[in-house]
Amino acid sequence: MKGIIIYKGKYGSTRQYAGWLGAELNLPVTDSDNTSKEHLAEYDFLVLGGAVYIGKLLIHHWLKKNIGAMQGKKIFVFMVCGTPPAKKAELEMYKQAGIPAEIRNSAEVFYLPGRMRLKELSWFDRFVLKMGARLAKDPEAKKEMLLEFDEVKKGNMNELVNAVRKFCSVKNFVPQVMNT
């Protein structure tokens, strides 16, 4: 059995998690822009990661485009966002909107906390964030929207790593040695 980690991010948190996962699980890592349907045929399971950007999963279009090539494969999805784990309804909304129905029910989904550093945002993203904060009716929500945070930590991946390892042990998976 062979697996791969495929991700799409915007500011580096998703790429960081993908890299850590690749090292931890001894799996190759690639950006979704560098992965085709034909490439997916080589793998038995997929670990797919995407940043949530303005309420949308960035890897969503790639998932829809490659849905046929993913059929019959075990799929793990990690979503990287700034939404706190306690806001389960919002996180579920990201899952419903971002993961196509054809794979949503069979995929194991994990939410990993991300980061936001205002100075690293593009001018457009800063503008959208500030406009969103201005439009927020709740003063506390308005304040929270503009706070920087960095919750990207290796330990956040433990549940996902354990799920992949459990799947691999059940299937007698032996990791391929990666060429670097």
Backbone as a printed PyTorch tensor [residue, N CA C, xyz], in Angstrom:
tensor([[[  0.8340,  -1.1920,   0.0000],
         [  0.0000,   0.0000,   0.0000],
         [  0.8710,   1.2450,   0.0000]],

        [[  0.4050,   2.2360,  -0.7390],
         [  1.1200,   3.5020,  -0.8120],
         [  0.1790,   4.6410,  -0.4800]],

        [[  0.7270,   5.6560,   0.1930],
         [ -0.0460,   6.8400,   0.5150],
         [  0.7240,   8.0930,   0.1470]],

        [[  0.0000,   9.2050,   0.0920],
         [  0.6000,  10.4980,  -0.2330],
         [ -0.1600,  11.5860,   0.5090]],

        [[  0.5440,  12.6750,   0.7760],
         [ -0.0580,  13.8580,   1.3890],
         [ -0.1230,  14.9380,   0.3260]],

        [[ -1.3230,  15.4550,   0.0990],
         [ -1.5500,  16.5030,  -0.9020],
         [ -2.2150,  17.6690,  -0.1800]],

        [[ -1.7290,  18.8780,  -0.4120],
         [ -2.2730,  20.0250,   0.3180],
         [ -2.4150,  21.2450,  -0.5790]],

        [[ -3.2020,  22.2070,  -0.1060],
         [ -3.2970,  23.5240,  -0.7330],
         [ -3.4930,  24.5310,   0.3870]],

        [[ -2.5870,  25.4780,   0.4600],
         [ -2.6500,  26.4980,   1.4940],
         [ -2.4330,  27.8770,   0.9060]],

        [[ -2.3610,  28.8510,   1.7890],
         [ -2.1860,  30.2220,   1.3230],
         [ -1.0020,  30.9100,   2.0020]],

        [[ -0.9070,  30.7930,   3.3270],
         [  0.1280,  31.5220,   4.0530],
         [  1.1310,  30.6440,   4.8020]],

        [[  1.1180,  29.3320,   4.6090],
         [  2.1700,  28.4850,   5.1520],
         [  1.7810,  27.5120,   6.2530]],

        [[  0.6740,  27.7040,   6.9260],
         [  0.2920,  26.7900,   8.0040],
         [ -0.0010,  25.3890,   7.4740]],

        [[ -0.7360,  25.3120,   6.4010],
         [ -1.1030,  24.0150,   5.8280],
         [  0.1400,  23.3020,   5.3060]],

        [[  1.0140,  24.0350,   4.6530],
         [  2.2760,  23.4620,   4.1610],
         [  3.1100,  22.9450,   5.3430]],

        [[  3.1300,  23.6910,   6.4510],
         [  3.8830,  23.2720,   7.6350],
         [  3.3430,  21.9500,   8.1800]],

        [[  2.0220,  21.8740,   8.3400],
         [  1.4210,  20.6240,   8.8110],
         [  1.7090,  19.4770,   7.8410]],

        [[  1.5760,  19.7250,   6.5500],
         [  1.8240,  18.6780,   5.5480],
         [  3.2600,  18.1670,   5.6550]],

        [[  4.2020,  19.0730,   5.8200],
         [  5.6100,  18.6790,   5.9650],
         [  5.8400,  17.8430,   7.2080]],

        [[  5.2650,  18.2850,   8.3210],
         [  5.3980,  17.5120,   9.5630],
         [  4.7730,  16.1290,   9.4170]],

        [[  3.5850,  16.0800,   8.7980],
         [  2.9230,  14.7930,   8.5970],
         [  3.7610,  13.8730,   7.7170]],

        [[  4.3330,  14.4230,   6.6530],
         [  5.1750,  13.6300,   5.7630],
         [  6.3490,  13.0230,   6.4940]],

        [[  6.9840,  13.8220,   7.3400],
         [  8.1280,  13.3270,   8.1060],
         [  7.6900,  12.2900,   9.1350]],

        [[  6.5900,  12.5450,   9.7930],
         [  6.0910,  11.6460,  10.8460],
         [  5.6210,  10.3030,  10.2810]],

        [[  4.9650,  10.3480,   9.1230],
         [  4.3780,   9.1390,   8.5420],
         [  5.2250,   8.5340,   7.4200]],

        [[  6.3340,   9.1890,   7.0980],
         [  7.2200,   8.7310,   6.0250],
         [  6.4670,   8.6280,   4.6910]],

        [[  5.7390,   9.7170,   4.3730],
         [  4.9690,   9.7800,   3.1340],
         [  5.4320,  10.9660,   2.3010]],

        [[  5.3420,  10.8550,   0.9760],
         [  5.6780,  12.0000,   0.1300],
         [  4.6230,  13.0940,   0.3010]],

        [[  5.0500,  14.3270,   0.1050],
         [  4.1900,  15.5080,   0.2590],
         [  4.2590,  16.3210,  -1.0230]],

        [[  3.0920,  16.7720,  -1.4930],
         [  3.0700,  17.6110,  -2.6840],
         [  1.9200,  18.6010,  -2.6160]],

        [[  2.0950,  19.7080,  -3.2890],
         [  1.0420,  20.7100,  -3.4270],
         [  0.0210,  20.1910,  -4.4300]],

        [[ -1.2390,  20.5060,  -4.2240],
         [ -2.2840,  20.0090,  -5.1310],
         [ -2.0760,  20.4900,  -6.5660]],

        [[ -1.4340,  21.6320,  -6.7370],
         [ -1.1730,  22.1410,  -8.0890],
         [ -0.2290,  21.2370,  -8.8740]],

        [[  0.5200,  20.3970,  -8.1660],
         [  1.5000,  19.5120,  -8.8080],
         [  1.0130,  18.0710,  -8.9000]],

        [[ -0.2910,  17.8390,  -8.7110],
         [ -0.8200,  16.4770,  -8.6610],
         [ -1.9620,  16.3130,  -9.6550]],

        [[ -1.8630,  15.2870, -10.4740],
         [ -2.8910,  15.0270, -11.4910],
         [ -3.6800,  13.7660, -11.1470]],

        [[ -4.7650,  13.5580, -11.8740],
         [ -5.5750,  12.3430, -11.7050],
         [ -4.7160,  11.0990, -11.9220]],

        [[ -3.8770,  11.1470, -12.9390],
         [ -3.0240,  10.0060, -13.2600],
         [ -2.0780,   9.6940, -12.0960]],

        [[ -1.5730,  10.7220, -11.4560],
         [ -0.6610,  10.5680, -10.3200],
         [ -1.3740,   9.8860,  -9.1520]],

        [[ -2.6590,  10.1960,  -8.9500],
         [ -3.4230,   9.6260,  -7.8360],
         [ -3.5960,   8.1170,  -7.9730]],

        [[ -3.5890,   7.6230,  -9.1900],
         [ -3.7830,   6.1890,  -9.4260],
         [ -2.7030,   5.3470,  -8.7440]],

        [[ -1.5480,   5.9190,  -8.4760],
         [ -0.4390,   5.1920,  -7.8560],
         [ -0.6570,   4.9130,  -6.3750]],

        [[ -1.6440,   5.5840,  -5.7470],
         [ -1.7750,   5.5370,  -4.2930],
         [ -3.0470,   4.8370,  -3.8310]],

        [[ -2.9170,   4.1810,  -2.6790],
         [ -4.0430,   3.4620,  -2.0790],
         [ -4.8080,   4.3360,  -1.0820]],

        [[ -4.1010,   5.2850,  -0.4520],
         [ -4.7710,   6.1960,   0.4680],
         [ -4.1880,   7.5920,   0.3280]],

        [[ -5.0210,   8.5770,   0.6710],
         [ -4.6570,   9.9780,   0.5020],
         [ -4.8730,  10.7370,   1.8020]],

        [[ -3.9100,  11.5800,   2.1280],
         [ -4.0630,  12.5250,   3.2290],
         [ -4.1230,  13.8900,   2.5550]],

        [[ -5.2880,  14.5180,   2.6150],
         [ -5.5320,  15.7660,   1.8940],
         [ -5.6850,  16.9170,   2.8760]],

        [[ -4.9450,  17.9860,   2.6430],
         [ -5.0120,  19.1260,   3.5470],
         [ -5.3610,  20.3970,   2.8200]],

        [[ -6.1570,  21.2200,   3.4790],
         [ -6.5260,  22.4910,   2.8780],
         [ -6.7410,  23.5610,   3.9250]],

        [[ -6.3200,  24.7540,   3.5900],
         [ -6.5880,  25.9010,   4.4470],
         [ -8.0230,  26.3540,   4.2100]],

        [[ -8.6460,  26.8520,   5.2560],
         [ -9.9580,  27.4720,   5.1250],
         [ -9.6990,  28.9650,   4.9880]],

        [[-10.1480,  29.5200,   3.8810],
         [ -9.9070,  30.9250,   3.5710],
         [-11.2560,  31.5880,   3.2950]],

        [[-11.5950,  32.5570,   4.1010],
         [-12.8820,  33.2540,   4.0320],
         [-14.0260,  32.2240,   3.9740]],

        [[-13.9590,  31.2530,   4.8620],
         [-15.0180,  30.2570,   4.9860],
         [-15.0210,  29.1590,   3.9400]],

        [[-14.0220,  29.1390,   3.0610],
         [-13.9810,  28.1330,   1.9950],
         [-12.6870,  27.3370,   2.0710]],

        [[-12.8030,  26.0470,   1.7830],
         [-11.6440,  25.1680,   1.7660],
         [-10.9070,  25.3660,   0.4390]],

        [[ -9.6490,  25.7830,   0.5070],
         [ -8.8930,  26.1050,  -0.7070],
         [ -8.7110,  24.9190,  -1.6490]],

        [[ -8.7100,  23.7170,  -1.1310],
         [ -8.4910,  22.5370,  -1.9810],
         [ -9.8130,  22.0350,  -2.5890]],

        [[-10.9020,  22.7100,  -2.3280],
         [-12.2360,  22.2820,  -2.7660],
         [-12.3100,  22.0290,  -4.2800]],

        [[-11.8500,  22.9630,  -5.0980],
         [-11.9370,  22.7940,  -6.5570],
         [-11.0920,  21.6070,  -7.0300]],

        [[ -9.9390,  21.4280,  -6.4290],
         [ -9.0940,  20.2930,  -6.7700],
         [ -9.8150,  18.9900,  -6.4180]],

        [[-10.4720,  18.9540,  -5.2680],
         [-11.2160,  17.7600,  -4.8640],
         [-12.3060,  17.4280,  -5.8810]],

        [[-13.0650,  18.4430,  -6.2750],
         [-14.1480,  18.2170,  -7.2520],
         [-13.5960,  17.7190,  -8.5860]],

        [[-12.4980,  18.3040,  -9.0170],
         [-11.8920,  17.9550, -10.3000],
         [-11.3580,  16.5150, -10.3070]],

        [[-10.9190,  16.0430,  -9.1510],
         [-10.2740,  14.7320,  -9.0640],
         [-11.1210,  13.6800,  -8.3570]],

        [[-12.3970,  13.9360,  -8.2040],
         [-13.2750,  13.0460,  -7.4450],
         [-13.2520,  11.6130,  -7.9710]],

        [[-13.2540,  11.4390,  -9.2600],
         [-13.2550,  10.0910,  -9.8460],
         [-12.0120,   9.3020,  -9.4920]],

        [[-10.8730,   9.9670,  -9.4650],
         [ -9.6020,   9.2980,  -9.1620],
         [ -9.4750,   8.9460,  -7.6840]],

        [[-10.3280,   9.5190,  -6.8520],
         [-10.2630,   9.2550,  -5.4130],
         [-11.2330,   8.1570,  -4.9670]],

        [[-12.1400,   7.7790,  -5.8440],
         [-13.1370,   6.7620,  -5.5040],
         [-12.4380,   5.4580,  -5.1180]],

        [[-12.9020,   4.8600,  -4.0280],
         [-12.3570,   3.5820,  -3.5800],
         [-11.0790,   3.6790,  -2.7710]],

        [[-10.5840,   4.8860,  -2.5610],
         [ -9.3640,   5.0650,  -1.7610],
         [ -9.7460,   5.5250,  -0.3570]],

        [[ -8.9340,   5.1780,   0.6200],
         [ -9.1270,   5.6950,   1.9690],
         [ -8.6630,   7.1480,   1.9460]],

        [[ -9.4810,   8.0420,   2.5260],
         [ -9.1670,   9.4710,   2.4870],
         [ -9.2150,  10.0620,   3.8900]],

        [[ -8.1520,  10.7720,   4.2120],
         [ -8.0660,  11.5530,   5.4440],
         [ -7.9830,  13.0100,   4.9980]],

        [[ -8.7600,  13.8750,   5.6140],
         [ -8.7330,  15.3000,   5.2660],
         [ -8.3920,  16.1040,   6.5100]],

        [[ -7.4400,  17.0240,   6.3760],
         [ -7.2110,  17.9670,   7.4660],
         [ -7.4750,  19.3770,   6.9550]],

        [[ -8.2410,  20.1030,   7.7630],
         [ -8.6210,  21.4720,   7.4290],
         [ -7.9290,  22.3970,   8.4250]],

        [[ -7.2130,  23.3890,   7.9130],
         [ -6.4780,  24.3140,   8.7590],
         [ -7.2190,  25.6450,   8.7700]],

        [[ -7.5810,  26.0830,   9.9770],
         [ -8.3470,  27.3260,  10.0660],
         [ -8.1340,  28.0060,  11.4120]],

        [[ -8.6410,  29.2160,  11.5060],
         [ -8.5540,  29.9870,  12.7400],
         [ -9.7700,  29.8240,  13.6250]],

        [[-10.7450,  29.0710,  13.1710],
         [-11.9630,  28.8680,  13.9520],
         [-11.6590,  27.9700,  15.1500]],

        [[-12.0130,  28.4150,  16.3450],
         [-11.7510,  27.5950,  17.5410],
         [-12.5250,  26.2750,  17.5080]],

        [[-11.9550,  25.2250,  18.0990],
         [-12.6070,  23.9110,  18.1140],
         [-14.0060,  23.9240,  18.7340]],

        [[-14.2710,  24.8520,  19.6350],
         [-15.5810,  24.9360,  20.2970],
         [-16.6900,  25.3470,  19.3260]],

        [[-16.3430,  25.9660,  18.2150],
         [-17.3470,  26.4210,  17.2420],
         [-17.6210,  25.2990,  16.2420]],

        [[-18.1960,  24.2390,  16.7550],
         [-18.4240,  23.0220,  15.9640],
         [-19.3410,  23.2530,  14.7620]],

        [[-20.3280,  24.1240,  14.9010],
         [-21.2570,  24.3790,  13.7900],
         [-20.5180,  25.0070,  12.6100]],

        [[-19.6260,  25.9580,  12.8910],
         [-18.8390,  26.5820,  11.8140],
         [-17.9260,  25.5680,  11.1520]],

        [[-17.2600,  24.7490,  11.9570],
         [-16.3520,  23.7460,  11.4140],
         [-17.1200,  22.7470,  10.5450]],

        [[-18.2940,  22.3630,  10.9880],
         [-19.1260,  21.4470,  10.2030],
         [-19.5380,  22.1030,   8.8860]],

        [[-19.7950,  23.4130,   8.9260],
         [-20.1410,  24.1440,   7.7060],
         [-18.9880,  24.0910,   6.6960]],

        [[-17.7590,  24.2520,   7.1830],
         [-16.5930,  24.1760,   6.2950],
         [-16.5220,  22.7900,   5.6500]],

        [[-16.7900,  21.7710,   6.4460],
         [-16.7480,  20.3950,   5.9370],
         [-17.8200,  20.1950,   4.8650]],

        [[-19.0370,  20.6150,   5.1550],
         [-20.1460,  20.4320,   4.2130],
         [-19.9050,  21.1870,   2.9060]],

        [[-19.3970,  22.4080,   3.0180],
         [-19.1880,  23.2380,   1.8280],
         [-17.8930,  22.8800,   1.0880]],

        [[-16.8920,  22.3740,   1.8000],
         [-15.5860,  22.1860,   1.1910],
         [-15.2750,  20.8020,   0.6680]],

        [[-15.9380,  19.7820,   1.2230],
         [-15.6310,  18.4140,   0.8110],
         [-16.8080,  17.8850,   0.0010]],

        [[-16.5780,  17.5060,  -1.2540],
         [-17.6720,  17.0050,  -2.0950],
         [-18.4030,  15.8280,  -1.4380]],

        [[-19.7010,  15.7870,  -1.6330],
         [-20.5490,  14.7510,  -1.0290],
         [-20.0720,  13.3430,  -1.3750]],

        [[-19.5070,  13.1620,  -2.5620],
         [-19.0750,  11.8340,  -3.0020],
         [-18.0140,  11.2250,  -2.0790]],

        [[-17.2410,  12.0610,  -1.3910],
         [-16.2090,  11.5270,  -0.4960],
         [-16.4080,  11.9510,   0.9540]],

        [[-17.2970,  12.9010,   1.2060],
         [-17.4640,  13.4690,   2.5520],
         [-17.7560,  12.4080,   3.6090]],

        [[-18.6710,  11.5000,   3.3370],
         [-19.0760,  10.5260,   4.3480],
         [-18.0470,   9.4300,   4.5810]],

        [[-17.1950,   9.1810,   3.6010],
         [-16.1900,   8.1370,   3.7770],
         [-14.8440,   8.6880,   4.2500]],

        [[-14.6810,   9.9990,   4.2070],
         [-13.4120,  10.6120,   4.6210],
         [-13.4030,  10.8460,   6.1260]],

        [[-12.2410,  10.6840,   6.7250],
         [-12.0520,  11.0800,   8.1240],
         [-11.5390,  12.5040,   8.0940]],

        [[-12.2150,  13.3940,   8.8100],
         [-11.8970,  14.8210,   8.7560],
         [-11.3370,  15.2880,  10.0990]],

        [[-10.2720,  16.0830,  10.0240],
         [ -9.5990,  16.6080,  11.2080],
         [ -9.4290,  18.1160,  11.0360]],

        [[ -9.6720,  18.8610,  12.1100],
         [ -9.5130,  20.3150,  12.0840],
         [ -8.2400,  20.6630,  12.8470]],

        [[ -7.3490,  21.3770,  12.1870],
         [ -6.0910,  21.7860,  12.8060],
         [ -6.0500,  23.3100,  12.8910]],

        [[ -5.6970,  23.8360,  14.0510],
         [ -5.6550,  25.2990,  14.2000],
         [ -4.5190,  25.9120,  13.3780]],

        [[ -4.7810,  27.0770,  12.8450],
         [ -3.8040,  27.7500,  11.9930],
         [ -3.1620,  28.9470,  12.6590]],

        [[ -2.8040,  29.9100,  11.8240],
         [ -2.1860,  31.1400,  12.3300],
         [ -2.6400,  32.3050,  11.4740]],

        [[ -2.5590,  33.4940,  12.0630],
         [ -2.7980,  34.7120,  11.3010],
         [ -1.8560,  35.7860,  11.8260]],

        [[ -1.0620,  36.2930,  10.9240],
         [ -0.1540,  37.4050,  11.2270],
         [ -0.5120,  38.5170,  10.2550]],

        [[ -1.0400,  39.5860,  10.7840],
         [ -1.5440,  40.6760,   9.9380],
         [ -0.5060,  41.1680,   8.9390]],

        [[  0.7340,  41.3100,   9.3770],
         [  1.7680,  41.8510,   8.4780],
         [  2.0850,  40.9240,   7.3020]],

        [[  1.7400,  39.6330,   7.4190],
         [  1.9940,  38.6880,   6.3370],
         [  0.8500,  38.5970,   5.3360]],

        [[ -0.3000,  39.1660,   5.6730],
         [ -1.4470,  39.1160,   4.7690],
         [ -1.2410,  40.0590,   3.5910]],

        [[ -1.7880,  39.6820,   2.4560],
         [ -1.7640,  40.5930,   1.3040],
         [ -2.6100,  41.8060,   1.6480]],

        [[ -2.4300,  42.8910,   0.9150],
         [ -3.2160,  44.1010,   1.2140],
         [ -4.7070,  43.8060,   1.0460]],

        [[ -5.0560,  42.9880,   0.0640],
         [ -6.4580,  42.6490,  -0.1710],
         [ -7.0300,  41.8560,   1.0070]],

        [[ -6.2690,  40.8720,   1.4820],
         [ -6.7450,  40.0640,   2.6060],
         [ -6.8740,  40.9030,   3.8810]],

        [[ -5.9360,  41.8340,   4.1080],
         [ -6.0540,  42.7430,   5.2600],
         [ -7.3040,  43.5990,   5.1280]],

        [[ -7.5450,  44.0910,   3.9150],
         [ -8.7240,  44.9200,   3.6510],
         [-10.0130,  44.1360,   3.9390]],

        [[-10.0990,  42.9110,   3.4130],
         [-11.2930,  42.0810,   3.6180],
         [-11.4910,  41.7970,   5.1050]],

        [[-10.4120,  41.4910,   5.8060],
         [-10.4900,  41.2100,   7.2340],
         [-10.9940,  42.4310,   8.0090]],

        [[-10.4370,  43.5910,   7.6900],
         [-10.8510,  44.8170,   8.3930],
         [-12.3000,  45.1820,   8.0680]],

        [[-12.7180,  44.9710,   6.8330],
         [-14.1180,  45.2470,   6.4720],
         [-15.0500,  44.2740,   7.1960]],

        [[-14.6600,  43.0310,   7.2610],
         [-15.4600,  42.0440,   7.9800],
         [-15.5980,  42.4100,   9.4460]],

        [[-14.5080,  42.8800,  10.0420],
         [-14.5450,  43.2930,  11.4510],
         [-15.4480,  44.5050,  11.6300]],

        [[-15.3840,  45.4380,  10.7000],
         [-16.2490,  46.6260,  10.7820],
         [-17.7230,  46.2550,  10.7150]],

        [[-18.0430,  45.2520,   9.9160],
         [-19.4310,  44.8420,   9.7330],
         [-19.9510,  43.9550,  10.8610]],

        [[-19.0590,  43.4120,  11.6670],
         [-19.4800,  42.5450,  12.7810],
         [-20.2590,  43.3700,  13.7980]],

        [[-21.3990,  42.8420,  14.1980],
         [-22.2520,  43.5530,  15.1430],
         [-21.7770,  43.3830,  16.5850]],

        [[-21.2540,  42.2100,  16.8890],
         [-20.7730,  41.9130,  18.2350],
         [-19.3870,  42.5350,  18.4400]],

        [[-19.2490,  43.4640,  19.3950],
         [-17.9450,  44.1160,  19.6090],
         [-16.8250,  43.1360,  19.9680]],

        [[-17.1750,  42.0650,  20.6860],
         [-16.1660,  41.0710,  21.0500],
         [-15.6940,  40.3040,  19.8090]],

        [[-16.6330,  39.9510,  18.9300],
         [-16.2820,  39.2610,  17.6780],
         [-15.4300,  40.1650,  16.8070]],

        [[-15.7760,  41.4400,  16.7600],
         [-15.0160,  42.4230,  15.9780],
         [-13.5660,  42.4590,  16.4560]],

        [[-13.3930,  42.5090,  17.7650],
         [-12.0540,  42.5660,  18.3530],
         [-11.2670,  41.2810,  18.0540]],

        [[-11.9340,  40.1260,  18.2040],
         [-11.2810,  38.8350,  17.9600],
         [-10.8190,  38.6760,  16.5190]],

        [[-11.5730,  39.2270,  15.5730],
         [-11.2280,  39.0880,  14.1560],
         [ -9.8830,  39.7140,  13.8200]],

        [[ -9.4880,  40.7180,  14.5760],
         [ -8.2560,  41.4370,  14.2630],
         [ -7.0670,  41.0210,  15.1290]],

        [[ -7.2740,  40.0320,  15.9880],
         [ -6.1870,  39.5490,  16.8300],
         [ -5.3200,  38.5510,  16.0730]],

        [[ -4.0260,  38.7140,  16.1770],
         [ -3.1090,  37.7430,  15.5900],
         [ -3.0720,  36.5020,  16.4690]],

        [[ -2.7970,  35.3660,  15.8570],
         [ -2.6680,  34.1240,  16.6020],
         [ -1.7560,  33.1790,  15.8390]],

        [[ -1.1670,  32.2560,  16.5780],
         [ -0.3500,  31.2060,  15.9730],
         [ -0.5160,  29.9540,  16.8100]],

        [[ -1.3700,  29.0690,  16.3470],
         [ -1.6520,  27.8200,  17.0460],
         [ -1.1070,  26.6100,  16.2820]],

        [[ -0.2200,  26.8510,  15.3210],
         [  0.3470,  25.7640,  14.5250],
         [  1.4140,  25.0620,  15.3710]],

        [[  1.0650,  23.8480,  15.8020],
         [  1.9550,  23.0580,  16.6420],
         [  1.8860,  21.5990,  16.2130]],

        [[  3.0080,  20.9190,  16.2820],
         [  3.0670,  19.5100,  15.8870],
         [  2.0500,  18.6550,  16.6370]],

        [[  1.8830,  18.9220,  17.9090],
         [  0.9700,  18.1340,  18.7370],
         [ -0.4680,  18.1600,  18.2570]],

        [[ -0.8470,  19.1810,  17.5040],
         [ -2.2170,  19.2750,  16.9860],
         [ -2.5440,  18.1350,  16.0190]],

        [[ -1.5110,  17.5090,  15.4660],
         [ -1.7070,  16.4660,  14.4520],
         [ -1.8480,  15.0700,  15.0440]],

        [[ -1.7070,  14.9270,  16.3510],
         [ -1.6610,  13.5950,  16.9590],
         [ -2.8450,  12.7120,  16.5700]],

        [[ -4.0390,  13.2410,  16.6210],
         [ -5.2230,  12.4440,  16.2970],
         [ -5.1790,  11.9610,  14.8420]],

        [[ -4.7820,  12.8520,  13.9400],
         [ -4.6710,  12.4920,  12.5220],
         [ -3.5770,  11.4520,  12.3140]],

        [[ -2.4180,  11.6650,  12.9020],
         [ -1.3040,  10.7160,  12.7760],
         [ -1.7300,   9.3390,  13.2830]],

        [[ -2.3970,   9.3190,  14.4320],
         [ -2.8460,   8.0360,  14.9970],
         [ -3.8630,   7.3520,  14.0930]],

        [[ -4.7630,   8.1130,  13.4910],
         [ -5.7720,   7.5350,  12.5940],
         [ -5.1120,   6.9130,  11.3630]],

        [[ -4.1300,   7.6070,  10.7850],
         [ -3.4320,   7.0740,   9.6080],
         [ -2.6460,   5.8210,   9.9960]],

        [[ -1.9670,   5.8920,  11.1210],
         [ -1.1900,   4.7170,  11.5600],
         [ -2.1010,   3.5230,  11.8420]],

        [[ -3.2420,   3.7710,  12.4490],
         [ -4.1840,   2.6850,  12.7270],
         [ -4.6610,   2.0580,  11.4160]],

        [[ -5.0110,   2.8990,  10.4500],
         [ -5.4370,   2.3920,   9.1440],
         [ -4.3320,   1.5520,   8.5150]],

        [[ -3.1080,   2.0630,   8.5580],
         [ -1.9800,   1.3510,   7.9490],
         [ -1.6930,   0.0330,   8.6540]],

        [[ -1.8230,  -0.0020,   9.9710],
         [ -1.5520,  -1.2550,  10.6960],
         [ -2.6270,  -2.2930,  10.3980]],

        [[ -3.8600,  -1.8540,  10.2440],
         [ -4.9400,  -2.7760,   9.8970],
         [ -4.7230,  -3.3430,   8.5000]],

        [[ -4.2200,  -2.5280,   7.6020],
         [ -4.0060,  -2.9400,   6.2140],
         [ -2.6020,  -3.5050,   5.9820]],

        [[ -1.8230,  -3.6820,   7.0730],
         [ -0.4470,  -4.1870,   6.9720],
         [  0.3990,  -3.3300,   6.0420]],

        [[  0.2480,  -2.0450,   6.1690],
         [  0.9840,  -1.0970,   5.3450],
         [  2.4260,  -0.9860,   5.8210]],

        [[  3.3270,  -1.0300,   4.8950],
         [  4.7400,  -0.7960,   5.1950],
         [  5.1260,   0.4670,   4.4300]],

        [[  5.5010,   1.5500,   5.1570],
         [  5.8210,   2.7980,   4.4700],
         [  6.9410,   2.6330,   3.4600]],

        [[  6.7960,   3.3110,   2.3350],
         [  7.8420,   3.3450,   1.3270],
         [  8.9280,   4.2900,   1.8070]],

        [[ 10.1720,   3.9580,   1.5860],
         [ 11.2570,   4.8640,   1.9160],
         [ 11.2770,   5.9510,   0.8600]],

        [[ 11.2110,   7.1940,   1.3240],
         [ 11.1670,   8.3130,   0.3880],
         [ 12.5660,   8.6530,  -0.0930]],

        [[ 12.6700,   8.9740,  -1.3500],
         [ 13.9300,   9.4690,  -1.9090],
         [ 13.9550,  10.9700,  -1.7120]],

        [[ 15.0320,  11.4600,  -1.1240],
         [ 15.1280,  12.9090,  -0.9140],
         [ 16.2360,  13.5140,  -1.7040]]])
